[in-house]
Amino acid sequence: MYKKILVPLDGSPLAEAVLPHAQALARSEGAEIVLLRVAVTPARYLFAHNPAGGDNIIHMIEKEAKDYMKAEVSKLQDEGVRVTGMTREGVVSEEILEAADETHADVIAMSTHGYLGVKRWLLGSVADRVVHHSHIPVILIHPN
């Protein structure tokens, strides 16, 4: 049923809580896991007074995302999971949906922070936006 499972990660243990569930699903379906890390970089115009400094910060953020992705892919490969990794830059929910389309993912598996009230209003919900705009099933795991 599922051949590709897209798993967005943000580098936090909370997001990584979905991994055991994605691994179990991948094993039961003979599926490949596609890990995604979206680097959230500041807008370049914020560094108008120091463009070189801004480029350095953006480069560091992108490098961290790539290094993180390599490490996570390696961990899962060591556990015998078929896995690939990718990094993107942009608005997280939009990049998740685009990556799902581009990789022909059959399902998106992700953790949710479970924000409520004012915190959700202020921070928004990536999971909520993905669920409401995805054309494929989305599995949400609450880490607690």
A tleap script that builds the chain and sets N, CA, C and O, in Angstrom:
source leaprc.protein.ff14SB
mol = sequence {
  NMET TYR LYS LYS ILE LEU VAL PRO LEU ASP
  GLY SER PRO LEU ALA GLU ALA VAL LEU PRO
  HIE ALA GLN ALA LEU ALA ARG SER GLU GLY
  ALA GLU ILE VAL LEU LEU ARG VAL ALA VAL
  THR PRO ALA ARG TYR LEU PHE ALA HIE ASN
  PRO ALA GLY GLY ASP ASN ILE ILE HIE MET
  ILE GLU LYS GLU ALA LYS ASP TYR MET LYS
  ALA GLU VAL SER LYS LEU GLN ASP GLU GLY
  VAL ARG VAL THR GLY MET THR ARG GLU GLY
  VAL VAL SER GLU GLU ILE LEU GLU ALA ALA
  ASP GLU THR HIE ALA ASP VAL ILE ALA MET
  SER THR HIE GLY TYR LEU GLY VAL LYS ARG
  TRP LEU LEU GLY SER VAL ALA ASP ARG VAL
  VAL HIE HIE SER HIE ILE PRO VAL ILE LEU
  ILE HIE PRO CASN
}
set mol.1.N position { 0.825 -1.200 0.000 }
set mol.1.CA position { 0.000 0.000 0.000 }
set mol.1.C position { 0.863 1.256 0.000 }
set mol.1.O position { 0.691 2.119 -0.860 }
set mol.2.N position { 1.781 1.369 0.944 }
set mol.2.CA position { 2.677 2.528 0.996 }
set mol.2.C position { 4.047 2.119 0.469 }
set mol.2.O position { 4.624 1.123 0.906 }
set mol.3.N position { 4.556 2.904 -0.479 }
set mol.3.CA position { 5.895 2.656 -1.028 }
set mol.3.C position { 6.904 3.693 -0.525 }
set mol.3.O position { 8.085 3.392 -0.354 }
set mol.4.N position { 6.419 4.927 -0.289 }
set mol.4.CA position { 7.275 5.993 0.215 }
set mol.4.C position { 6.582 6.726 1.342 }
set mol.4.O position { 5.424 7.128 1.234 }
set mol.5.N position { 7.319 6.888 2.423 }
set mol.5.CA position { 6.805 7.572 3.612 }
set mol.5.C position { 7.660 8.818 3.828 }
set mol.5.O position { 8.854 8.711 4.107 }
set mol.6.N position { 7.063 9.984 3.702 }
set mol.6.CA position { 7.787 11.234 3.944 }
set mol.6.C position { 7.729 11.559 5.427 }
set mol.6.O position { 6.652 11.600 6.023 }
set mol.7.N position { 8.904 11.793 6.024 }
set mol.7.CA position { 8.992 12.097 7.453 }
set mol.7.C position { 9.734 13.420 7.640 }
set mol.7.O position { 10.962 13.455 7.563 }
set mol.8.N position { 9.005 14.504 7.883 }
set mol.8.CA position { 9.663 15.790 8.143 }
set mol.8.C position { 10.237 15.820 9.555 }
set mol.8.O position { 9.581 15.401 10.509 }
set mol.9.N position { 11.456 16.314 9.679 }
set mol.9.CA position { 12.112 16.448 10.979 }
set mol.9.C position { 12.626 17.867 11.122 }
set mol.9.O position { 13.037 18.486 10.141 }
set mol.10.N position { 12.604 18.385 12.343 }
set mol.10.CA position { 13.113 19.743 12.573 }
set mol.10.C position { 14.367 19.751 13.439 }
set mol.10.O position { 14.844 20.814 13.836 }
set mol.11.N position { 14.898 18.572 13.730 }
set mol.11.CA position { 16.104 18.492 14.541 }
set mol.11.C position { 15.844 18.300 16.016 }
set mol.11.O position { 16.787 18.170 16.796 }
set mol.12.N position { 14.589 18.279 16.415 }
set mol.12.CA position { 14.265 18.149 17.831 }
set mol.12.C position { 13.885 16.714 18.184 }
set mol.12.O position { 13.405 15.969 17.330 }
set mol.13.N position { 14.099 16.327 19.444 }
set mol.13.CA position { 13.652 15.002 19.887 }
set mol.13.C position { 12.134 14.840 19.736 }
set mol.13.O position { 11.647 13.737 19.489 }
set mol.14.N position { 11.402 15.925 19.881 }
set mol.14.CA position { 9.956 15.874 19.723 }
set mol.14.C position { 9.585 15.419 18.312 }
set mol.14.O position { 8.726 14.552 18.147 }
set mol.15.N position { 10.214 15.986 17.316 }
set mol.15.CA position { 9.934 15.600 15.926 }
set mol.15.C position { 10.398 14.175 15.663 }
set mol.15.O position { 9.746 13.434 14.928 }
set mol.16.N position { 11.515 13.790 16.259 }
set mol.16.CA position { 12.069 12.455 16.050 }
set mol.16.C position { 11.227 11.358 16.694 }
set mol.16.O position { 11.449 10.178 16.422 }
set mol.17.N position { 10.273 11.721 17.535 }
set mol.17.CA position { 9.398 10.729 18.167 }
set mol.17.C position { 8.587 9.949 17.141 }
set mol.17.O position { 8.092 8.865 17.446 }
set mol.18.N position { 8.446 10.475 15.949 }
set mol.18.CA position { 7.701 9.786 14.894 }
set mol.18.C position { 8.519 8.655 14.271 }
set mol.18.O position { 7.943 7.757 13.656 }
set mol.19.N position { 9.827 8.674 14.412 }
set mol.19.CA position { 10.678 7.717 13.711 }
set mol.19.C position { 10.362 6.249 14.000 }
set mol.19.O position { 10.290 5.461 13.057 }
set mol.20.N position { 10.171 5.844 15.257 }
set mol.20.CA position { 9.841 4.430 15.474 }
set mol.20.C position { 8.546 4.004 14.777 }
set mol.20.O position { 8.433 2.873 14.303 }
set mol.21.N position { 7.591 4.897 14.718 }
set mol.21.CA position { 6.320 4.605 14.049 }
set mol.21.C position { 6.523 4.502 12.537 }
set mol.21.O position { 5.982 3.606 11.890 }
set mol.22.N position { 7.306 5.426 11.984 }
set mol.22.CA position { 7.589 5.395 10.549 }
set mol.22.C position { 8.391 4.152 10.186 }
set mol.22.O position { 8.159 3.544 9.141 }
set mol.23.N position { 9.328 3.775 11.039 }
set mol.23.CA position { 10.123 2.575 10.794 }
set mol.23.C position { 9.237 1.326 10.805 }
set mol.23.O position { 9.372 0.463 9.938 }
set mol.24.N position { 8.349 1.232 11.766 }
set mol.24.CA position { 7.457 0.071 11.844 }
set mol.24.C position { 6.565 -0.001 10.604 }
set mol.24.O position { 6.348 -1.077 10.047 }
set mol.25.N position { 6.058 1.138 10.184 }
set mol.25.CA position { 5.213 1.175 8.989 }
set mol.25.C position { 6.027 0.792 7.755 }
set mol.25.O position { 5.557 0.027 6.912 }
set mol.26.N position { 7.236 1.318 7.649 }
set mol.26.CA position { 8.097 1.003 6.499 }
set mol.26.C position { 8.416 -0.485 6.452 }
set mol.26.O position { 8.389 -1.097 5.384 }
set mol.27.N position { 8.714 -1.061 7.598 }
set mol.27.CA position { 9.025 -2.500 7.630 }
set mol.27.C position { 7.805 -3.333 7.244 }
set mol.27.O position { 7.927 -4.301 6.494 }
set mol.28.N position { 6.651 -2.966 7.745 }
set mol.28.CA position { 5.446 -3.770 7.465 }
set mol.28.C position { 5.009 -3.644 6.011 }
set mol.28.O position { 4.388 -4.558 5.467 }
set mol.29.N position { 5.331 -2.514 5.377 }
set mol.29.CA position { 4.902 -2.262 4.003 }
set mol.29.C position { 6.014 -2.470 2.981 }
set mol.29.O position { 5.762 -2.437 1.776 }
set mol.30.N position { 7.244 -2.684 3.452 }
set mol.30.CA position { 8.372 -2.765 2.535 }
set mol.30.C position { 8.636 -1.425 1.865 }
set mol.30.O position { 9.054 -1.366 0.708 }
set mol.31.N position { 8.389 -0.357 2.602 }
set mol.31.CA position { 8.463 0.997 2.052 }
set mol.31.C position { 9.808 1.656 2.342 }
set mol.31.O position { 10.574 1.214 3.199 }
set mol.32.N position { 10.060 2.712 1.607 }
set mol.32.CA position { 11.230 3.558 1.807 }
set mol.32.C position { 10.800 4.778 2.616 }
set mol.32.O position { 9.720 5.330 2.405 }
set mol.33.N position { 11.654 5.185 3.534 }
set mol.33.CA position { 11.422 6.427 4.282 }
set mol.33.C position { 12.219 7.534 3.607 }
set mol.33.O position { 13.396 7.367 3.286 }
set mol.34.N position { 11.562 8.661 3.399 }
set mol.34.CA position { 12.226 9.852 2.876 }
set mol.34.C position { 12.208 10.889 3.991 }
set mol.34.O position { 11.158 11.440 4.320 }
set mol.35.N position { 13.375 11.151 4.571 }
set mol.35.CA position { 13.478 12.157 5.621 }
set mol.35.C position { 13.623 13.537 4.994 }
set mol.35.O position { 14.303 13.700 3.980 }
set mol.36.N position { 12.988 14.514 5.595 }
set mol.36.CA position { 13.039 15.892 5.109 }
set mol.36.C position { 13.371 16.825 6.250 }
set mol.36.O position { 12.757 16.759 7.315 }
set mol.37.N position { 14.340 17.692 6.031 }
set mol.37.CA position { 14.669 18.750 6.995 }
set mol.37.C position { 14.574 20.069 6.258 }
set mol.37.O position { 15.310 20.304 5.300 }
set mol.38.N position { 13.675 20.927 6.696 }
set mol.38.CA position { 13.517 22.249 6.087 }
set mol.38.C position { 14.300 23.246 6.933 }
set mol.38.O position { 14.007 23.451 8.112 }
set mol.39.N position { 15.294 23.857 6.312 }
set mol.39.CA position { 16.084 24.887 6.999 }
set mol.39.C position { 15.293 26.188 6.981 }
set mol.39.O position { 14.907 26.681 5.921 }
set mol.40.N position { 15.064 26.721 8.141 }
set mol.40.CA position { 14.348 27.993 8.254 }
set mol.40.C position { 15.403 29.085 8.384 }
set mol.40.O position { 16.048 29.231 9.422 }
set mol.41.N position { 15.560 29.841 7.315 }
set mol.41.CA position { 16.594 30.873 7.276 }
set mol.41.C position { 15.955 32.253 7.304 }
set mol.41.O position { 14.854 32.452 6.789 }
set mol.42.N position { 16.657 33.204 7.911 }
set mol.42.CA position { 16.115 34.574 7.934 }
set mol.42.C position { 16.144 35.190 6.537 }
set mol.42.O position { 16.968 34.823 5.699 }
set mol.43.N position { 15.252 36.108 6.307 }
set mol.43.CA position { 15.210 36.812 5.025 }
set mol.43.C position { 16.492 37.625 4.843 }
set mol.43.O position { 16.984 38.256 5.779 }
set mol.44.N position { 17.013 37.596 3.635 }
set mol.44.CA position { 18.287 38.275 3.359 }
set mol.44.C position { 18.205 39.791 3.584 }
set mol.44.O position { 19.217 40.414 3.907 }
set mol.45.N position { 17.040 40.385 3.422 }
set mol.45.CA position { 16.939 41.838 3.592 }
set mol.45.C position { 17.233 42.254 5.036 }
set mol.45.O position { 17.562 43.412 5.293 }
set mol.46.N position { 17.116 41.317 5.971 }
set mol.46.CA position { 17.431 41.635 7.364 }
set mol.46.C position { 18.918 41.920 7.563 }
set mol.46.O position { 19.326 42.492 8.574 }
set mol.47.N position { 19.713 41.512 6.589 }
set mol.47.CA position { 21.159 41.702 6.690 }
set mol.47.C position { 21.665 42.748 5.703 }
set mol.47.O position { 22.817 42.688 5.273 }
set mol.48.N position { 20.820 43.697 5.345 }
set mol.48.CA position { 21.198 44.715 4.372 }
set mol.48.C position { 22.437 45.488 4.820 }
set mol.48.O position { 23.253 45.890 3.992 }
set mol.49.N position { 22.575 45.693 6.113 }
set mol.49.CA position { 23.723 46.429 6.642 }
set mol.49.C position { 24.995 45.580 6.658 }
set mol.49.O position { 26.097 46.124 6.735 }
set mol.50.N position { 24.853 44.240 6.586 }
set mol.50.CA position { 26.004 43.336 6.618 }
set mol.50.C position { 25.696 42.083 5.794 }
set mol.50.O position { 25.493 41.011 6.364 }
set mol.51.N position { 25.659 42.201 4.469 }
set mol.51.CA position { 25.292 41.052 3.629 }
set mol.51.C position { 26.203 39.847 3.814 }
set mol.51.O position { 25.734 38.709 3.777 }
set mol.52.N position { 27.491 40.077 4.011 }
set mol.52.CA position { 28.420 38.947 4.186 }
set mol.52.C position { 28.103 38.189 5.471 }
set mol.52.O position { 28.137 36.959 5.496 }
set mol.53.N position { 27.799 38.916 6.522 }
set mol.53.CA position { 27.429 38.278 7.787 }
set mol.53.C position { 26.146 37.476 7.640 }
set mol.53.O position { 26.029 36.372 8.172 }
set mol.54.N position { 25.192 38.033 6.920 }
set mol.54.CA position { 23.936 37.332 6.673 }
set mol.54.C position { 24.154 36.059 5.874 }
set mol.54.O position { 23.563 35.021 6.173 }
set mol.55.N position { 25.002 36.141 4.860 }
set mol.55.CA position { 25.312 34.952 4.056 }
set mol.55.C position { 25.952 33.876 4.923 }
set mol.55.O position { 25.657 32.692 4.763 }
set mol.56.N position { 26.827 34.280 5.838 }
set mol.56.CA position { 27.471 33.314 6.730 }
set mol.56.C position { 26.458 32.619 7.635 }
set mol.56.O position { 26.519 31.406 7.830 }
set mol.57.N position { 25.533 33.392 8.180 }
set mol.57.CA position { 24.510 32.813 9.061 }
set mol.57.C position { 23.635 31.839 8.280 }
set mol.57.O position { 23.360 30.734 8.747 }
set mol.58.N position { 23.200 32.248 7.099 }
set mol.58.CA position { 22.361 31.382 6.272 }
set mol.58.C position { 23.122 30.116 5.891 }
set mol.58.O position { 22.560 29.021 5.921 }
set mol.59.N position { 24.385 30.258 5.538 }
set mol.59.CA position { 25.205 29.097 5.195 }
set mol.59.C position { 25.317 28.141 6.387 }
set mol.59.O position { 25.221 26.926 6.215 }
set mol.60.N position { 25.519 28.680 7.590 }
set mol.60.CA position { 25.626 27.834 8.789 }
set mol.60.C position { 24.330 27.072 9.046 }
set mol.60.O position { 24.362 25.893 9.399 }
set mol.61.N position { 23.195 27.738 8.871 }
set mol.61.CA position { 21.898 27.085 9.085 }
set mol.61.C position { 21.702 25.965 8.067 }
set mol.61.O position { 21.256 24.873 8.418 }
set mol.62.N position { 22.033 26.238 6.811 }
set mol.62.CA position { 21.884 25.219 5.768 }
set mol.62.C position { 22.832 24.046 6.004 }
set mol.62.O position { 22.452 22.894 5.797 }
set mol.63.N position { 24.065 24.327 6.436 }
set mol.63.CA position { 25.038 23.270 6.712 }
set mol.63.C position { 24.561 22.396 7.871 }
set mol.63.O position { 24.678 21.172 7.823 }
set mol.64.N position { 24.023 23.032 8.909 }
set mol.64.CA position { 23.509 22.266 10.051 }
set mol.64.C position { 22.405 21.326 9.600 }
set mol.64.O position { 22.357 20.174 10.032 }
set mol.65.N position { 21.519 21.802 8.739 }
set mol.65.CA position { 20.421 20.972 8.245 }
set mol.65.C position { 20.958 19.776 7.458 }
set mol.65.O position { 20.481 18.654 7.630 }
set mol.66.N position { 21.937 20.011 6.606 }
set mol.66.CA position { 22.511 18.923 5.805 }
set mol.66.C position { 23.255 17.919 6.676 }
set mol.66.O position { 23.134 16.711 6.474 }
set mol.67.N position { 24.024 18.414 7.647 }
set mol.67.CA position { 24.749 17.516 8.550 }
set mol.67.C position { 23.780 16.675 9.380 }
set mol.67.O position { 23.987 15.476 9.568 }
set mol.68.N position { 22.737 17.308 9.867 }
set mol.68.CA position { 21.714 16.599 10.638 }
set mol.68.C position { 21.076 15.503 9.784 }
set mol.68.O position { 20.890 14.375 10.241 }
set mol.69.N position { 20.748 15.847 8.554 }
set mol.69.CA position { 20.092 14.882 7.677 }
set mol.69.C position { 21.002 13.690 7.400 }
set mol.69.O position { 20.549 12.545 7.428 }
set mol.70.N position { 22.272 13.947 7.133 }
set mol.70.CA position { 23.229 12.858 6.898 }
set mol.70.C position { 23.285 11.923 8.103 }
set mol.70.O position { 23.288 10.702 7.945 }
set mol.71.N position { 23.329 12.488 9.293 }
set mol.71.CA position { 23.414 11.683 10.513 }
set mol.71.C position { 22.158 10.837 10.704 }
set mol.71.O position { 22.256 9.663 11.060 }
set mol.72.N position { 20.983 11.414 10.473 }
set mol.72.CA position { 19.733 10.674 10.650 }
set mol.72.C position { 19.597 9.558 9.619 }
set mol.72.O position { 19.151 8.459 9.949 }
set mol.73.N position { 19.976 9.833 8.382 }
set mol.73.CA position { 19.929 8.811 7.333 }
set mol.73.C position { 20.865 7.666 7.710 }
set mol.73.O position { 20.505 6.495 7.585 }
set mol.74.N position { 22.043 8.004 8.162 }
set mol.74.CA position { 23.023 6.993 8.538 }
set mol.74.C position { 22.504 6.102 9.672 }
set mol.74.O position { 22.665 4.882 9.631 }
set mol.75.N position { 21.881 6.716 10.682 }
set mol.75.CA position { 21.325 5.945 11.811 }
set mol.75.C position { 20.301 4.930 11.325 }
set mol.75.O position { 20.342 3.762 11.712 }
set mol.76.N position { 19.392 5.375 10.483 }
set mol.76.CA position { 18.344 4.477 10.003 }
set mol.76.C position { 18.911 3.396 9.078 }
set mol.76.O position { 18.468 2.249 9.122 }
set mol.77.N position { 19.875 3.753 8.255 }
set mol.77.CA position { 20.499 2.747 7.397 }
set mol.77.C position { 21.182 1.678 8.237 }
set mol.77.O position { 21.136 0.494 7.901 }
set mol.78.N position { 21.816 2.092 9.331 }
set mol.78.CA position { 22.459 1.135 10.227 }
set mol.78.C position { 21.458 0.164 10.848 }
set mol.78.O position { 21.818 -0.943 11.247 }
set mol.79.N position { 20.195 0.592 10.925 }
set mol.79.CA position { 19.131 -0.263 11.468 }
set mol.79.C position { 18.444 -1.066 10.371 }
set mol.79.O position { 17.457 -1.755 10.630 }
set mol.80.N position { 18.963 -0.981 9.144 }
set mol.80.CA position { 18.432 -1.773 8.046 }
set mol.80.C position { 17.222 -1.179 7.351 }
set mol.80.O position { 16.499 -1.891 6.653 }
set mol.81.N position { 16.991 0.104 7.528 }
set mol.81.CA position { 15.845 0.771 6.915 }
set mol.81.C position { 16.265 1.350 5.565 }
set mol.81.O position { 17.341 1.937 5.442 }
set mol.82.N position { 15.417 1.183 4.562 }
set mol.82.CA position { 15.644 1.876 3.283 }
set mol.82.C position { 15.255 3.326 3.497 }
set mol.82.O position { 14.105 3.635 3.808 }
set mol.83.N position { 16.223 4.211 3.327 }
set mol.83.CA position { 15.980 5.612 3.652 }
set mol.83.C position { 16.802 6.523 2.755 }
set mol.83.O position { 17.935 6.203 2.393 }
set mol.84.N position { 16.225 7.644 2.407 }
set mol.84.CA position { 16.939 8.727 1.746 }
set mol.84.C position { 16.634 9.997 2.523 }
set mol.84.O position { 15.675 10.053 3.293 }
set mol.85.N position { 17.451 11.004 2.316 }
set mol.85.CA position { 17.243 12.258 3.020 }
set mol.85.C position { 17.330 13.426 2.064 }
set mol.85.O position { 17.999 13.361 1.032 }
set mol.86.N position { 16.649 14.486 2.422 }
set mol.86.CA position { 16.697 15.700 1.617 }
set mol.86.C position { 16.544 16.913 2.523 }
set mol.86.O position { 15.904 16.853 3.573 }
set mol.87.N position { 17.145 18.009 2.094 }
set mol.87.CA position { 16.974 19.271 2.813 }
set mol.87.C position { 16.400 20.292 1.846 }
set mol.87.O position { 16.640 20.241 0.640 }
set mol.88.N position { 15.651 21.200 2.397 }
set mol.88.CA position { 15.042 22.280 1.615 }
set mol.88.C position { 15.133 23.545 2.456 }
set mol.88.O position { 15.507 23.506 3.628 }
set mol.89.N position { 14.789 24.649 1.842 }
set mol.89.CA position { 14.757 25.930 2.536 }
set mol.89.C position { 13.452 26.610 2.172 }
set mol.89.O position { 13.058 26.623 1.006 }
set mol.90.N position { 12.774 27.180 3.173 }
set mol.90.CA position { 11.549 27.896 2.878 }
set mol.90.C position { 10.536 27.796 3.997 }
set mol.90.O position { 10.877 27.545 5.153 }
set mol.91.N position { 9.280 27.999 3.628 }
set mol.91.CA position { 8.176 27.902 4.574 }
set mol.91.C position { 7.934 26.411 4.820 }
set mol.91.O position { 7.680 25.657 3.881 }
set mol.92.N position { 8.012 25.999 6.061 }
set mol.92.CA position { 8.047 24.579 6.395 }
set mol.92.C position { 6.860 23.807 5.827 }
set mol.92.O position { 7.064 22.807 5.139 }
set mol.93.N position { 5.643 24.231 6.089 }
set mol.93.CA position { 4.479 23.472 5.626 }
set mol.93.C position { 4.441 23.380 4.102 }
set mol.93.O position { 4.097 22.335 3.551 }
set mol.94.N position { 4.789 24.458 3.430 }
set mol.94.CA position { 4.787 24.452 1.964 }
set mol.94.C position { 5.850 23.508 1.419 }
set mol.94.O position { 5.612 22.792 0.447 }
set mol.95.N position { 7.012 23.506 2.040 }
set mol.95.CA position { 8.099 22.636 1.585 }
set mol.95.C position { 7.768 21.164 1.826 }
set mol.95.O position { 8.132 20.307 1.021 }
set mol.96.N position { 7.086 20.870 2.918 }
set mol.96.CA position { 6.669 19.489 3.186 }
set mol.96.C position { 5.731 19.021 2.084 }
set mol.96.O position { 5.906 17.934 1.534 }
set mol.97.N position { 4.744 19.832 1.762 }
set mol.97.CA position { 3.770 19.458 0.738 }
set mol.97.C position { 4.416 19.325 -0.641 }
set mol.97.O position { 4.086 18.415 -1.401 }
set mol.98.N position { 5.338 20.237 -0.962 }
set mol.98.CA position { 6.031 20.149 -2.248 }
set mol.98.C position { 6.912 18.907 -2.313 }
set mol.98.O position { 6.964 18.229 -3.339 }
set mol.99.N position { 7.601 18.612 -1.219 }
set mol.99.CA position { 8.457 17.420 -1.191 }
set mol.99.C position { 7.622 16.152 -1.327 }
set mol.99.O position { 8.049 15.198 -1.978 }
set mol.100.N position { 6.451 16.132 -0.727 }
set mol.100.CA position { 5.568 14.967 -0.858 }
set mol.100.C position { 5.193 14.750 -2.314 }
set mol.100.O position { 5.200 13.619 -2.798 }
set mol.101.N position { 4.866 15.830 -3.015 }
set mol.101.CA position { 4.529 15.727 -4.436 }
set mol.101.C position { 5.736 15.285 -5.263 }
set mol.101.O position { 5.629 14.382 -6.094 }
set mol.102.N position { 6.866 15.916 -5.035 }
set mol.102.CA position { 8.065 15.647 -5.839 }
set mol.102.C position { 8.598 14.232 -5.642 }
set mol.102.O position { 9.111 13.629 -6.585 }
set mol.103.N position { 8.485 13.701 -4.440 }
set mol.103.CA position { 9.015 12.359 -4.166 }
set mol.103.C position { 7.976 11.267 -4.411 }
set mol.103.O position { 8.277 10.079 -4.299 }
set mol.104.N position { 6.754 11.677 -4.744 }
set mol.104.CA position { 5.639 10.745 -4.942 }
set mol.104.C position { 5.374 9.940 -3.670 }
set mol.104.O position { 5.113 8.738 -3.717 }
set mol.105.N position { 5.449 10.635 -2.535 }
set mol.105.CA position { 5.183 9.992 -1.252 }
set mol.105.C position { 3.729 9.527 -1.202 }
set mol.105.O position { 2.837 10.164 -1.763 }
set mol.106.N position { 3.514 8.417 -0.527 }
set mol.106.CA position { 2.169 7.872 -0.364 }
set mol.106.C position { 1.529 8.313 0.948 }
set mol.106.O position { 0.307 8.280 1.095 }
set mol.107.N position { 2.364 8.725 1.896 }
set mol.107.CA position { 1.882 9.149 3.208 }
set mol.107.C position { 2.941 10.057 3.833 }
set mol.107.O position { 4.135 9.916 3.569 }
set mol.108.N position { 2.481 10.984 4.660 }
set mol.108.CA position { 3.368 11.846 5.438 }
set mol.108.C position { 3.194 11.434 6.893 }
set mol.108.O position { 2.071 11.376 7.395 }
set mol.109.N position { 4.299 11.150 7.570 }
set mol.109.CA position { 4.254 10.805 8.994 }
set mol.109.C position { 5.051 11.860 9.747 }
set mol.109.O position { 6.225 12.087 9.455 }
set mol.110.N position { 4.410 12.502 10.713 }
set mol.110.CA position { 5.088 13.572 11.441 }
set mol.110.C position { 4.570 13.699 12.857 }
set mol.110.O position { 3.449 13.298 13.170 }
set mol.111.N position { 5.414 14.268 13.709 }
set mol.111.CA position { 5.017 14.564 15.078 }
set mol.111.C position { 4.311 15.908 15.116 }
set mol.111.O position { 4.507 16.761 14.250 }
set mol.112.N position { 3.498 16.071 16.126 }
set mol.112.CA position { 2.849 17.354 16.339 }
set mol.112.C position { 3.201 17.835 17.740 }
set mol.112.O position { 3.301 17.039 18.674 }
set mol.113.N position { 3.386 19.131 17.875 }
set mol.113.CA position { 3.705 19.704 19.185 }
set mol.113.C position { 2.474 19.744 20.086 }
set mol.113.O position { 2.593 19.772 21.310 }
set mol.114.N position { 1.307 19.746 19.478 }
set mol.114.CA position { 0.075 19.762 20.264 }
set mol.114.C position { -0.193 21.091 20.935 }
set mol.114.O position { -0.790 21.128 22.011 }
set mol.115.N position { 0.239 22.190 20.322 }
set mol.115.CA position { -0.032 23.502 20.900 }
set mol.115.C position { -1.533 23.771 20.928 }
set mol.115.O position { -2.275 23.365 20.033 }
set mol.116.N position { -1.952 24.462 21.974 }
set mol.116.CA position { -3.347 24.873 22.099 }
set mol.116.C position { -3.410 26.356 22.425 }
set mol.116.O position { -2.427 26.953 22.865 }
set mol.117.N position { -4.561 26.928 22.207 }
set mol.117.CA position { -4.833 28.299 22.628 }
set mol.117.C position { -3.918 29.336 22.013 }
set mol.117.O position { -3.655 29.325 20.811 }
set mol.118.N position { -3.434 30.242 22.867 }
set mol.118.CA position { -2.637 31.377 22.425 }
set mol.118.C position { -1.334 30.908 21.763 }
set mol.118.O position { -0.903 31.476 20.759 }
set mol.119.N position { -0.718 29.881 22.326 }
set mol.119.CA position { 0.533 29.392 21.756 }
set mol.119.C position { 0.326 28.935 20.315 }
set mol.119.O position { 1.149 29.223 19.447 }
set mol.120.N position { -0.761 28.230 20.062 }
set mol.120.CA position { -1.053 27.776 18.695 }
set mol.120.C position { -1.343 28.970 17.787 }
set mol.120.O position { -0.912 28.999 16.634 }
set mol.121.N position { -2.070 29.948 18.309 }
set mol.121.CA position { -2.388 31.127 17.523 }
set mol.121.C position { -1.121 31.894 17.162 }
set mol.121.O position { -0.980 32.364 16.032 }
set mol.122.N position { -0.198 32.024 18.115 }
set mol.122.CA position { 1.040 32.760 17.874 }
set mol.122.C position { 2.013 31.990 16.985 }
set mol.122.O position { 2.600 32.556 16.063 }
set mol.123.N position { 2.181 30.705 17.264 }
set mol.123.CA position { 3.185 29.912 16.565 }
set mol.123.C position { 2.642 29.219 15.332 }
set mol.123.O position { 3.406 28.807 14.458 }
set mol.124.N position { 1.319 29.088 15.257 }
set mol.124.CA position { 0.729 28.363 14.138 }
set mol.124.C position { 0.958 26.874 14.296 }
set mol.124.O position { 1.577 26.429 15.262 }
set mol.125.N position { 0.469 26.130 13.371 }
set mol.125.CA position { 0.653 24.696 13.424 }
set mol.125.C position { 1.031 24.189 12.041 }
set mol.125.O position { 0.220 24.205 11.115 }
set mol.126.N position { 2.270 23.741 11.918 }
set mol.126.CA position { 2.724 23.161 10.663 }
set mol.126.C position { 1.878 21.933 10.365 }
set mol.126.O position { 1.421 21.741 9.238 }
set mol.127.N position { 1.672 21.101 11.387 }
set mol.127.CA position { 0.894 19.878 11.194 }
set mol.127.C position { -0.514 20.199 10.697 }
set mol.127.O position { -1.024 19.528 9.799 }
set mol.128.N position { -1.136 21.209 11.269 }
set mol.128.CA position { -2.483 21.590 10.860 }
set mol.128.C position { -2.514 21.995 9.392 }
set mol.128.O position { -3.405 21.584 8.650 }
set mol.129.N position { -1.545 22.797 8.975 }
set mol.129.CA position { -1.504 23.232 7.578 }
set mol.129.C position { -1.246 22.053 6.637 }
set mol.129.O position { -1.831 21.975 5.556 }
set mol.130.N position { -0.372 21.142 7.052 }
set mol.130.CA position { -0.092 19.974 6.214 }
set mol.130.C position { -1.343 19.105 6.087 }
set mol.130.O position { -1.700 18.688 4.985 }
set mol.131.N position { -2.008 18.834 7.205 }
set mol.131.CA position { -3.216 17.997 7.176 }
set mol.131.C position { -4.278 18.603 6.265 }
set mol.131.O position { -4.906 17.892 5.480 }
set mol.132.N position { -4.479 19.904 6.366 }
set mol.132.CA position { -5.553 20.541 5.607 }
set mol.132.C position { -5.244 20.766 4.133 }
set mol.132.O position { -6.157 21.013 3.345 }
set mol.133.N position { -3.976 20.684 3.746 }
set mol.133.CA position { -3.623 20.941 2.351 }
set mol.133.C position { -3.024 19.737 1.638 }
set mol.133.O position { -2.737 19.811 0.443 }
set mol.134.N position { -2.834 18.644 2.338 }
set mol.134.CA position { -2.233 17.462 1.728 }
set mol.134.C position { -3.257 16.686 0.904 }
set mol.134.O position { -4.435 16.603 1.255 }
set mol.135.N position { -2.776 16.124 -0.192 }
set mol.135.CA position { -3.621 15.279 -1.039 }
set mol.135.C position { -3.392 13.802 -0.743 }
set mol.135.O position { -3.997 12.933 -1.369 }
set mol.136.N position { -2.501 13.524 0.231 }
set mol.136.CA position { -2.231 12.146 0.628 }
set mol.136.C position { -2.474 12.026 2.127 }
set mol.136.O position { -2.558 13.040 2.819 }
set mol.137.N position { -2.589 10.805 2.640 }
set mol.137.CA position { -2.817 10.645 4.083 }
set mol.137.C position { -1.664 11.233 4.908 }
set mol.137.O position { -0.509 11.227 4.482 }
set mol.138.N position { -2.006 11.734 6.083 }
set mol.138.CA position { -1.027 12.270 7.026 }
set mol.138.C position { -1.232 11.554 8.348 }
set mol.138.O position { -2.336 11.530 8.891 }
set mol.139.N position { -0.161 10.973 8.858 }
set mol.139.CA position { -0.190 10.316 10.159 }
set mol.139.C position { 0.467 11.260 11.154 }
set mol.139.O position { 1.636 11.614 10.999 }
set mol.140.N position { -0.277 11.665 12.171 }
set mol.140.CA position { 0.260 12.551 13.203 }
set mol.140.C position { 0.499 11.762 14.472 }
set mol.140.O position { -0.362 11.012 14.932 }
set mol.141.N position { 1.687 11.945 15.031 }
set mol.141.CA position { 2.048 11.291 16.276 }
set mol.141.C position { 2.277 12.372 17.320 }
set mol.141.O position { 3.093 13.274 17.132 }
set mol.142.N position { 1.552 12.269 18.413 }
set mol.142.CA position { 1.825 13.170 19.533 }
set mol.142.C position { 2.865 12.490 20.405 }
set mol.142.O position { 2.635 11.370 20.864 }
set mol.143.N position { 3.991 13.125 20.647 }
set mol.143.CA position { 5.104 12.446 21.325 }
set mol.143.C position { 4.813 11.996 22.743 }
set mol.143.O position { 5.548 11.167 23.279 }
set mol.144.N position { 3.784 12.504 23.359 }
set mol.144.CA position { 3.465 12.066 24.714 }
set mol.144.C position { 2.582 10.842 24.665 }
set mol.144.O position { 2.199 10.315 25.710 }
savepdb mol mol.pdb
quit
